[in-house]
Amino acid sequence: MSRALTLVFAGLLVLIQYPLWFGKGGWVRAWDLDRQVVAQKKTNDDLKRRNSGLEAEVKDLKNGLEAIEERARFELGMVKDNEVFFQVLESAPQSAATKPPAAK
């Protein structure tokens, strides 16, 4: 009789513990949500850093002419009046097919 009563109590204990571990608000769900919160905080920090950089760039473009001039020079290839632009091209090494035939 006491063995059956012990098994019944053990079964009830397992039934009571199940929602604590695996239920909607259980430990497994809490651990998963905690992991998601940590990942989202990292993403938010990365985006905040990116936004700060973009905000500084916008301020620079609104207030300073140097930033606008730099972009015009490097991205658009523009030059000022009375400036001379030199472009130095590297010569590609000649392949065997384009070399002149050797004299015999």
N, C-alpha and C positions, 0 to 999 in steps of 0.2 A: 504494500500500500504506500509506504513512504517513498519507494523508488518511483512509482507512477506519479506521485505528487511532486517529486523533484523534477521529473521530466516535463510535467505540465508547467511548473514555474520557469524552467529553463526555456521552454518554448515561448511563454509569455514575455520573458525578458528579451528574447530575440525579436519578437514582433514589436516590442516597444522600441528597441534600438534601431530597427530598420529605417523608420522615417528620419531619425537623427542623422544617420549616415548617408542614406540614399534618397531621401525625400526631397520635396521642392526647396526646402530651406536647409538642407542637410550640409554636413561638412564637405562632402565631395563638391557640391555646387558652390559652396563658399570659397573653397580653394581655387576652383576654376574661375570664379568671378574676380578673385584677388589677382590671379595671373593676368586676366584680361585688363584689369585696371593698371597694373604695372606696365603692360605693353602699350596701353593708350597714353599713359603719362610720358613714356619715352617718345612716342610719335608726336605728342603735343610739344615737348621740349624741342625736338628737331624742327618742327614747323615754326615755333617761336623764333628760333635762331635764324631761320630762312627769312621770316617776315621782317626781322630787325635789319638784316642786310639789305633787303629790298627797300625798306623804309629809308635807310640811310642813302641808298642810291637815288631814290626819288627826290629827297631833300637836296642832294648834291646837284641833280639835274635841274631842279627848280631855281636854285640860288647861285650856282657857280657856272660860269661860262667855260671853265677849263674842262669840266666833265663832258660838256657837249662837244667841245673842240676835239677832245681825245676820241670820243666815239666817232665823230665825223672822219677823223684821220685813219683810225684803225679798221673800222667796220665798212666805211664807204670809200676809203681811198682818196679823200679830198685833201687839197693843199690850199694854203693861203695865197693871196696875190703876191707877186714878186718872189715866190719860192720856186726852186727847181727840184723836181722829183727824180731820183735815180733808182732804178730797179736793177739789182744784180741777180742774174740767173746763173745757177750752177749748171755746168755742162755735164750731161749724162755720160757715163763711161760707154765707149763704143763696144758693141757686141761683135762676135766673130762674123756675123752675116753682113755688117755694115763696114767692116775694115777693108781698106783697099788690098788687093792681092800683093803679096810680097814679091820683090824682084828676085830673079834667079841668076 
